[in-house]
Amino acid sequence: MNTLTEKTSTTSRGFTYRYYISGSGKGADIDKPALLFCHGFPETAHLWEPLLPFLRTVPHRLLIPDLLGFGGTLKPTEPWAYAYGEMVQDLLDICDAEGISNVVPIGHDHGSGLAGRVYNYAPKRVMGLILLNVGYQAPERQKEFDIPAINETSTKLFGYPILEYWNFFVTPDAAPIMQGNLERLWDCAHAGTFAEKQYLYCVPGAMRQYLTDPDVPRISTKPYAADPELKQRWMSQFQAGGLAGPLCWYTSRAMNIQLLSDKHMPDGRVVVRVPTLFIGCDEDVVCRPELIKSPRDAGLLPNLTTHIMESVGHWPMYENPGKTALLIRDFLYEKRL
């Protein structure tokens, strides 16, 4: 992130965020929307660093925050603090502080859900939308988030329950277990094979056992995960900040706080009318690329471009940063964003 400027800003609800931003001088076009990057779990703004060398030529400002609960940003442990509407306003407050009028949100994992909500809550400020791994999650506003029902449906579709691990993540002891076993949590996040990740995430009790039982053999991890600098930076962030805040992204959804938040959204915001890019990955165990079909077929993404990366799992920015950045750059150029 050494090519960007590190800053902090306190939002209108009194929450302090750390973020990284590129300059508005040489190479930047102030008439272009800024690229607003939203990472997921368990990550920080540094998730996007592998893409930066490939995005130097884009004429857009880059705005890359540690989202609520992560990195150098405030880490409340009350799930209500993580309501989508509140977090969107936080991001808009940061944009306002930087004189940024329009954005193209770019989200990954949970960050995709938030990136989509930036459009839903502030469509006039969003010129395009880019989602990685997790497709568009339209505001339900009526239907509750139901983990057992989703697992039942996904088992019929894919042969396994894609959200089984949520049953562990939303338990009161998940945060201390994870923080006390960060080495093994790193393994879980970056499992080396589809089968290993499917077992950990989609078999009841498997991840809890892997984290807590030292007799369970260590799994393989992806080649990039062997980078000692990458791993140590990640370990340091969560050793310092813990996992109680980050896990509120899960509990807020499971408690249907997001449903209640979205009920305050004005009508007519569900269809995404700006150019949208979805980058799916065929070896992502949980965030199945096939799930983009539902909002697409429902007519919620009339300006959708889809690209499925082959032989890539949940972390395309680590596994193939050049290709990932090229897809983003080409989309911005082709759509004249």
C-alpha positions, 0 to 999 in steps of 0.5 A, a space after each residue: 500500500 506504499 503507493 497510496 496515502 494512509 488516512 483516518 476519518 471519523 464518520 457522522 456516527 462517530 466511528 473512525 475508519 482507516 483507509 488508503 487513497 490515491 492522489 487526485 493529481 498526476 494520472 487521476 481524472 477528477 471527473 471519473 468515479 473513484 474506485 471504492 474497494 470493499 474487502 470481506 472476511 477475514 481480511 483488511 484493506 491489504 487484500 487489494 494490494 496485489 492488484 495495485 501494480 496492475 491498476 496504476 494506469 487507470 484514471 480513477 482515484 482509489 479508495 480502500 478502507 479497512 471496513 468496520 471491525 477490521 484493521 485500523 478501523 473501529 471494532 464495535 462488538 454490537 451487531 447493530 453497528 453493522 447494519 448495511 444502511 449505517 455502514 453505507 453512510 460511513 463510506 459516503 461520509 469518507 467519500 465526502 471528506 475526500 471530495 468524492 462525488 461518484 464511485 464504482 464500488 468493488 466488493 469481495 466476499 462480505 464486501 460484495 454485499 456492502 458494495 451492492 448496498 452502496 448502490 441500493 442506498 445511494 444510486 445517484 452516486 454509483 456509476 458502476 458495480 464490480 462484485 468478486 466471488 459473491 454475486 449481487 445480493 438483492 435486498 429482501 426487505 421481507 424474507 428472513 435470512 434462514 441458514 438451514 433453508 439455504 443449506 437445504 437448497 444448496 445441498 440440492 443444487 451442489 450436493 453440500 450445505 454451503 453455509 454450514 460453517 455459519 453455525 459455528 461463526 455465529 456462536 459466542 465462543 467463535 471469536 476467542 477460538 479463532 483468535 487463539 488459533 490464528 495459524 489454523 484459521 489461516 489454513 482454513 481461509 486458504 485451504 489448498 484443495 477444493 476437498 479440504 475447504 469443502 470439508 472444513 466449511 461444509 461438514 458440521 463441526 469440522 472447522 471447530 474441530 480443526 481449530 481446537 484439536 491439535 491432533 487433527 493434521 494440518 491441511 495444505 494451503 494455496 502456494 501464495 499462502 506460504 508468503 511469510 510477509 503476507 501471513 505475518 501481516 494478517 496475523 498481526 492485524 487479528 492478534 491486535 484487533 481480535 475477531 469479535 468485531 469481524 464476526 458481527 458481519 455474520 451475526 448481524 445477518 443471522 439476527 436479521 439486522 440487515 433485513 430490518 435495515 433494508 426496510 428503511 431503504 426507499 422503494 425502487 432500489 432493488 434493480 441495479 441499473 448501472 453497468 455491473 461486472 461479476 467475477 466468479 471463480 469455478 473452484 470457490 467452494 462456498 461462493 458458488 459462481 452459479 448463484 449469479 443466475 438467480 438475480 440475473 434471471 429475475 431481471 435485477 441485473 439488466 447491465 450485467 457482464 459475467 466472467 468466470 475465472 477457471 482453476 481459481 478459488 475464493 481469492 482471485 486477487 492472490 491467485 491471479 492478480 494480473 488477470 483479476 485487475 485486467 478484468 476490472 480495467 477492461 470493464 471500466 474502459 469498455 463501459 466508459 466509466 
